[in-house]
Amino acid sequence: MARPRIIARLAREARAIALVARHPRTPRSAKWLAGALLAYAVSPIDLIPDFIPVLGQLDDVVLLPLGAWLLWRLVPADVRRECREAASAA
């Protein structure tokens, strides 16, 4: 039962990141980072190819959360809250 909740939370975070990228009060550096995160998440090109055991999946598991953490640090708190609420409502 925990898996559907995790997937739903990841989808909500992805929507929030997309909203942050388009928000007018988001700093330009955060917009670039949001775009890069979304592009990396959907891109078939990885830094370390997935067919390499462990390391291929580990780069996604480390880079995406680290990038999301950095993004949320760059975005003002009120913008972050607004985008997360809008993503939850969608």
Secondary structure, DSSP 8 states (H G I E B T S, - for coil): -HHHHHHHHHHHHHHHHHHHHH-TTS-HHHHHHHHHHHHHHH-S--SS-TTSTTHHHHHHHHHHHHHHHHHHHHS-HHHHHHHHHHHHH-
